[in-house]
C-alpha cells in the first residue's frame, strides 16, 4: 500500500541551494564503484541542524504516527536525489528492503522538493501504479515494494528527498 500525507510548506527559500551544496559535499558513496544514481547524497541528510530539514523529518514521522502508535526507530536514512534539467531520470527498479531486519517494519518514502512532471512508479505482484508528484507531501510505502522514478526528461531541475526507516513495534 502507498500512503500520502501532506504538510504545510516549509518556507525555506534557500532549501534547494542547501541541498545542492550538501549533495556536492556528501556524495552517496566514496568508492569509485557505486551503484547509486550519480547525483545522490549520503543517507545522513536529516542529521543537519537546518530548521526546514528538521521540519521535513518531523512531517515524515507524523505521517507514520497517524498509523502506528508505538514504535522504536532502529535505523533511518534520508538522502537527496537530484536530476538536472533535460537529463533522463535514473529509472532503475529497486527496493530498500534489508534482509538483516527481516520481521521488522521497513518503510520507504519520498517528498518532492521541486515541481516535476515525473513521479514514481511501483511494481508489485498484484499491481503497477504511478504516483503523481506533489510537493509538500510525503508518500510512503513498504520498503520491499519495487519502485523507480518515472522514465523521462523534464525541463527543470528535479530535487526529491527519499527515506528508508526500520521500525520495531
C-alpha positions in Angstrom: 0.0 0.0 0.0 1.2 3.5 -0.8 0.1 6.3 1.6 0.1 10.0 1.3 0.5 12.7 4.0 0.6 16.4 3.0 2.1 19.1 5.2 2.3 22.9 5.2 5.2 24.3 3.1 8.5 24.8 5.0 9.1 28.4 4.0 12.8 27.9 3.4 13.6 29.8 0.2 17.2 28.6 0.2 16.5 24.9 0.7 17.3 23.9 -2.9 20.6 25.7 -2.8 21.4 24.0 0.5 20.5 20.6 -1.0 22.8 21.3 -4.0 25.7 22.2 -1.7 25.0 19.2 0.5 24.9 16.9 -2.4 28.3 18.1 -3.7 29.9 17.8 -0.3 28.3 14.5 0.6 28.0 12.0 -2.3 26.3 8.7 -1.6 29.5 6.7 -1.9 33.2 7.4 -1.6 34.1 4.3 -3.5 34.9 4.5 -7.2 32.3 1.8 -7.9 28.9 3.0 -6.8 25.5 1.5 -7.9 23.5 4.6 -6.8 22.5 7.4 -9.1 25.3 9.8 -9.8 23.6 12.8 -8.1 22.5 11.2 -4.9 23.8 12.2 -1.4 24.8 10.1 1.5 22.0 9.0 3.8 22.6 11.4 6.6 20.8 14.5 5.2 18.5 14.8 8.2 21.4 14.9 10.6 21.7 18.6 9.5 20.5 21.2 12.1 18.7 23.2 9.3 15.2 24.0 10.5 13.5 23.1 7.3 15.1 19.6 7.3 14.1 19.1 10.9 10.6 20.1 9.9 10.5 17.7 6.9 11.7 14.8 9.2 9.1 15.7 11.7 6.4 15.6 9.0 7.7 12.2 7.8 7.3 10.7 11.3 4.0 12.5 11.9 2.6 10.6 8.9 3.8 7.3 10.4 2.4 8.3 13.8 -1.0 8.6 12.3 -0.9 4.8 11.6 1.4 3.4 14.3 1.1 4.4 17.9 4.2 2.9 19.4 7.5 2.1 17.7 11.2 2.4 18.1 13.4 3.6 15.3 16.1 1.0 14.6 17.6 2.7 11.6 16.9 5.7 9.5 18.3 7.0 6.2 17.3 10.2 4.4 19.0 11.4 1.2 18.6 13.9 -1.6 18.4 12.8 -5.3 18.9 15.4 -8.0 18.2 15.1 -11.7 19.5 18.0 -13.9 17.1 19.6 -16.3 16.8 17.9 -19.7 18.6 14.8 -18.3 17.0 11.4 -18.0 15.8 10.2 -14.6 17.8 7.2 -13.2 14.8 4.9 -13.8 16.1 1.7 -12.3 13.8 -0.7 -10.5 14.9 -1.1 -6.9 13.7 -1.5 -3.3 15.1 -0.6 0.1 14.3 -3.7 2.0 17.1 -5.1 4.1 17.3 -8.8 4.9 19.1 -8.2 8.2 15.9 -6.5 9.5 13.5 -9.3 8.5 10.5 -9.3 10.7 10.7 -5.6 11.5 8.7 -2.9 9.7 10.6 -1.2 6.9 9.1 1.9 5.4 10.4 4.0 2.4 9.3 7.4 1.5 9.7 10.3 -0.9 8.9 14.0 -0.9 9.2 16.2 -4.0 11.1 19.4 -3.2 10.7 21.0 -6.6 7.9 20.9 -9.1 8.2 17.9 -11.5 6.1 16.1 -14.0 7.8 12.8 -13.3 6.5 10.9 -10.3 7.4 7.4 -9.1 6.3 4.0 -10.4 5.6 1.0 -8.3 5.5 -2.7 -9.3 4.1 -5.5 -7.1 2.7 -9.0 -7.8 -0.8 -7.5 -7.8 -0.5 -4.1 -9.4 1.6 -1.5 -11.1 0.9 2.1 -10.2 2.3 5.6 -10.8 2.0 8.4 -8.3 1.7 12.0 -9.4 4.4 14.1 -7.9 3.1 16.7 -5.4 5.4 19.0 -3.4 4.7 19.3 0.3 3.6 15.7 0.7 5.3 12.5 1.9 4.5 9.4 0.0 5.4 6.3 1.9 5.2 2.5 1.4 6.6 -0.9 2.5 10.3 -0.9 1.6 10.0 -4.3 -0.1 8.0 -2.8 -3.0 9.9 -2.3 -6.2 9.9 1.3 -7.4 11.7 3.8 -9.7 11.5 7.4 -10.8 9.3 7.6 -13.9 11.3 7.4 -17.0 11.8 10.7 -18.9 13.4 14.1 -19.1 11.9 17.3 -17.8 12.6 20.9 -18.4 13.5 21.8 -14.8 15.9 20.6 -12.2 14.3 17.8 -10.1 15.1 17.5 -6.3 13.5 14.9 -4.1 14.2 13.7 -0.6 13.9 10.0 -0.1 13.7 8.0 3.1 14.1 4.5 4.4 13.4 3.6 8.1 13.4 0.4 10.1 10.9 0.3 13.0 10.4 -2.1 15.8 6.8 -2.2 17.0 
